[in-house]
Amino acid sequence: MPSPLRRRWATALALVAVSAVVGLLLMAVGPGRALGLGAPSPAASTPVATATTWGNAAAEAEFPSIVDPSAAEAADPRAAADLLAGVLPGEVPTALSGALLVVPGSEAAPGAGTATSVRVEVEEGLPVDVTAFARFVMDTLNDPRGWGADGSVTFARTDGAADIRVVLASPATVDAMCAPLATNGTWSCGRYGHAAINAQRWAYGSDAFNAASGTDLLLYRQYVINHEVGHLLGHPHTECPAAGATAPIMLQQSIGLGGCVPNGWPSP
């Protein structure tokens, strides 16, 4: 018998108007944005909570994998974008326990360049399909338009020790991970070896980006991942070069575009 969560998801999709989104799902997935620092600090941050590896029954019951490609065929573009990014129905809490769970699994780096290992973590209690979120992160980082476009870097996923952590967490937990940077329950950051993604921004986007992009949440999420990981690779913020230009990936697009066109990629 289907689980209650599966039934709720099926009901939510049934309420969405049927539209042709197969093309969208065949697109290469790439990433998005938030507030961060320039070059990463050599200091290690104090963990909000010890990250534990996914794999216990309680965790798997709380975060089931329910991404179903056939269901996505009945979704509109926003619902399809949510499926791809692992966003489930439900409000995103402002604060949770701070317990971070490591998404299990590993995959080799697919490209040329320096192999950089990535560990994906999700705060316990978020309405997120962790398998889909991890897949989205890695597809984004290894997209041909990503940081490896010049052949300098490629990304591998691990559930062990890693060069970079990508963490999806509640606003309060992100604030603690980013301190002393003032993310104010609103923004994300890339510092101390982790890209801490504010789960409310992940689910809903930002006012400035939504207004400029027509609420293109797929593009926003691609931007957030690429922007925050960009900080960990040593890239500082930049400005919009001219009205109507494609926004540089290190522009703080969540806050404002400065006349630039929204963009989620280092090499669009």
C-alpha positions in Angstrom: 0.0 0.0 0.0 1.3 3.5 -0.8 2.7 5.4 2.1 0.8 8.5 3.3 3.6 10.7 2.0 3.3 9.1 -1.4 -0.5 9.6 -1.4 -0.1 13.2 -0.4 2.4 13.8 -3.2 0.2 12.0 -5.8 -2.7 14.2 -4.7 -0.6 17.4 -5.0 0.4 16.4 -8.5 -3.2 15.6 -9.5 -4.2 19.2 -8.7 -1.5 20.6 -11.0 -2.6 21.2 -14.6 -1.2 18.7 -17.1 1.4 20.3 -19.4 4.3 19.1 -21.5 7.4 19.1 -19.4 9.2 16.1 -20.7 11.6 18.4 -22.5 12.3 20.2 -19.2 13.2 17.0 -17.5 15.5 16.0 -20.3 17.5 19.2 -19.9 20.8 19.0 -18.1 20.4 20.2 -14.6 22.7 22.9 -13.4 22.6 25.7 -10.2 21.8 29.1 -8.2 22.6 31.8 -5.2 22.8 33.4 -1.8 25.0 35.7 0.2 28.6 34.5 0.8 32.2 35.6 1.3 34.9 35.9 -1.2 37.9 33.6 -0.6 37.2 30.8 1.9 38.5 31.2 5.4 41.2 28.7 6.4 39.5 28.4 9.8 37.1 25.5 10.4 33.7 26.3 11.6 32.2 24.6 14.7 29.7 22.1 13.4 26.1 22.9 14.3 25.6 19.3 15.0 27.5 16.1 14.1 26.6 15.0 10.6 25.5 11.4 10.6 25.3 9.2 7.6 21.9 8.4 6.2 20.9 4.8 6.6 18.9 4.3 9.8 15.2 3.4 9.6 13.9 6.5 11.3 15.8 8.8 8.9 14.7 6.9 5.9 11.1 7.0 7.0 11.3 10.8 7.5 13.0 11.4 4.1 11.7 8.8 1.7 12.8 8.9 -2.0 9.6 9.6 -4.0 10.9 11.2 -7.2 8.9 9.4 -9.9 9.6 10.4 -13.5 6.2 9.2 -14.6 4.5 11.5 -12.1 6.5 14.5 -13.4 4.8 14.1 -16.8 1.6 15.4 -15.1 3.4 18.3 -13.5 3.7 21.9 -14.6 7.2 23.5 -14.9 7.2 24.6 -11.3 6.2 21.2 -10.0 8.7 19.5 -12.3 11.4 21.9 -11.0 10.5 20.9 -7.4 10.7 17.2 -8.3 14.2 17.7 -9.8 15.4 19.6 -6.7 13.8 17.4 -4.1 11.3 20.0 -2.8 8.3 18.2 -1.2 5.0 19.8 -0.3 5.0 21.4 3.1 6.2 24.6 4.8 9.9 25.0 5.5 10.5 25.5 9.2 12.5 28.6 10.3 14.4 26.6 12.9 15.1 22.9 13.4 17.4 20.8 15.7 20.6 21.4 13.6 21.1 17.7 13.2 22.7 17.2 9.7 22.3 13.9 7.9 24.7 12.9 5.2 23.1 11.6 2.0 24.7 8.2 1.4 26.3 7.3 -1.9 29.3 8.1 -4.0 30.1 8.8 -7.7 33.3 9.4 -9.5 34.2 12.7 -11.0 33.1 12.6 -14.7 35.4 15.3 -16.2 38.9 16.6 -16.6 40.7 18.8 -14.2 41.3 18.6 -10.4 38.8 16.2 -8.8 37.0 17.9 -5.9 35.0 15.7 -3.5 31.6 16.9 -2.4 29.5 15.6 0.6 25.8 16.4 0.5 23.9 16.9 3.8 20.3 17.8 4.7 19.1 19.0 8.1 16.8 16.5 9.7 13.1 17.6 9.5 13.1 19.4 6.2 10.5 18.5 3.6 13.1 17.3 1.1 13.7 14.2 -1.0 17.4 13.9 -0.2 18.2 11.6 -3.1 16.8 14.1 -5.6 18.6 17.0 -3.8 21.9 15.2 -4.0 21.4 14.4 -7.6 20.5 18.0 -8.4 23.6 19.3 -6.7 26.0 17.0 -8.6 24.3 17.4 -11.9 24.5 21.2 -11.4 28.2 21.1 -10.4 29.2 18.9 -13.3 27.1 20.6 -16.0 29.1 21.7 -19.1 28.1 25.3 -18.1 29.5 24.9 -14.6 32.9 25.6 -12.9 34.5 22.8 -14.9 33.8 24.3 -18.3 37.4 25.3 -18.7 38.7 21.9 -17.7 40.1 23.1 -14.4 37.9 21.2 -12.0 35.5 18.2 -11.8 33.3 17.1 -8.9 32.9 13.7 -7.2 30.4 12.8 -4.6 31.2 11.0 -1.4 29.6 10.3 2.0 32.9 10.4 3.8 35.5 13.1 4.2 35.2 15.7 1.5 36.8 18.9 0.1 33.4 20.6 0.0 30.1 20.1 1.9 26.8 21.2 0.4 24.3 21.6 3.2 20.6 22.3 2.9 19.4 23.6 6.3 16.8 25.7 8.0 17.4 29.5 8.2 18.5 29.3 11.9 21.0 26.6 11.2 22.4 28.4 8.2 22.8 31.5 10.3 24.8 29.5 12.8 27.0 27.9 10.1 27.7 31.2 8.4 28.4 33.3 11.5 29.9 35.9 11.9 28.5 36.7 8.5 25.0 38.0 9.1 22.7 35.9 6.9 19.8 37.1 9.0 17.6 34.1 8.4 17.3 35.0 4.8 20.5 34.3 2.8 23.0 31.4 2.3 26.7 31.4 2.3 29.9 29.7 1.1 32.6 29.6 3.7 34.6 27.3 6.0 34.4 24.5 3.4 30.7 24.4 3.3 28.0 25.8 1.0 25.1 26.4 3.5 21.9 26.7 1.5 18.9 28.4 3.2 16.0 25.9 2.7 13.4 28.6 2.5 15.3 30.3 -0.4 15.7 26.8 -2.0 12.0 26.2 -1.8 10.6 29.6 -2.8 13.4 31.6 -4.5 14.1 35.3 -3.7 11.9 38.3 -4.5 14.5 40.0 -6.6 15.4 36.9 -8.7 11.7 35.8 -9.0 10.7 39.2 -10.3 13.5 39.3 -12.9 13.2 35.6 -14.0 9.4 35.1 -13.8 9.9 32.8 -10.8 12.2 30.4 -12.6 13.0 28.3 -9.6 15.0 25.8 -11.6 17.4 28.5 -12.6 17.5 30.0 -9.2 18.5 26.8 -7.6 21.2 26.2 -10.2 22.4 29.7 -9.4 22.5 29.2 -5.6 24.6 26.0 -5.8 27.1 27.5 -8.3 27.3 30.8 -6.5 28.1 29.4 -3.0 30.4 26.7 -4.3 32.1 29.5 -6.3 33.0 31.1 -3.0 34.6 27.9 -1.8 36.6 27.8 -5.0 38.0 31.2 -4.2 35.7 33.5 -6.3 34.6 36.9 -4.8 31.4 38.8 -5.4 31.2 40.9 -8.6 28.9 43.6 -10.0 26.5 43.7 -13.0 28.7 45.0 -15.9 25.9 46.7 -17.8 22.1 46.8 -18.1 20.9 43.9 -20.1 24.1 41.9 -19.8 24.0 38.3 -18.5 24.5 38.4 -14.8 27.9 37.0 -13.6 27.5 34.0 -11.5 29.2 35.8 -8.5 26.7 38.7 -8.7 24.5 38.6 -5.6 21.4 37.9 -7.7 19.2 36.9 -4.7 19.5 40.5 -3.5 19.3 42.4 -6.8 20.3 42.0 -10.5 21.4 45.6 -11.1 19.9 45.6 -14.5 21.5 42.2 -15.5 19.6 39.2 -16.9 19.3 36.3 -14.4 21.8 33.6 -14.9 22.7 30.3 -13.0 26.0 29.4 -14.7 29.7 30.3 -14.5 29.9 29.7 -18.3 26.4 30.2 -19.7 
